[in-house]
Amino acid sequence: MRKQMAAANWKMNLTYQQATALLQTIISTDITLKENHAVVFAVPFPYLEMAIDTVQHRKNFFISAQNCSDRKSGAYTGEVSTEILKSIDVNFCLVGHSERREYFGESNLMLADKLNLCLASGITPIFCCGEALGTREQNQQNNYVEQQLRESLFHLSREEILKIVIAYEPIWAIGTGKTASTAQAQEMHAFIRSSLKNQYDAAIADQISILYGGSVKAANAKEIFGSKDVDGGLVGGASLNAAEFIEIIKALK
Ligand code: PGA
């Protein structure tokens, strides 16, 4: 059964004190999770150890970095390698969030390197893809996303691709309050799955979790997660509020 995942992306928000309080509130709430459910918090680097300690006794709760270096190690001041992340037991890492692509110039090829390093370190990458509004207006979203997959993912072996989580986040829906319709999300998720099937095979495509991201909130999570090919969500703004995020976790199918 595919993993269903509620992943919080805190981005560059919350002080240490606020982050600690938010995490405590969520993990001390009694939420019934199924065996195939996972709750992931992508937190700022300085909070990783605190967050790992806080969730360590809760089954199905995991901590993620929001980014990693595309270099293995060495003289790269300010960068954080996958080896460093692994050495403090980080399990997941976001790779290629659209904000990193847009503001920090991350290319599909650079992201391929990051994915390789995550896998070599035993970290599960959550690979983000998705098109801008202009691309969708020209009805080019499928070609655009397929190119992202081809250039960043499709060099991976069958064993490796099974270790990846994909997050489809249309850029026009991120932080805008504008969610893709359930039909738009399902359509793209089915397209991504069919690309995986063409590149690998149906059994592999069927096992890879594909999250939806872009203005997911308590009020729309159940409907979006209900679609056949949507395996949960990557949540920005609404993950900063305990009550909202708890409802989103409960919306997992
Ligand atoms: P949002 O962000 O939920 O605030 O739209 C999602 C994301 O960027 O991962």
Residues whose N, C-alpha, C, O or C-beta is under 5 A from the ligand:
A	BS01	PGA	N9 A173 I174 G175 T176 G213 G214 S215 V216 L234 V235 G236 G237 A238
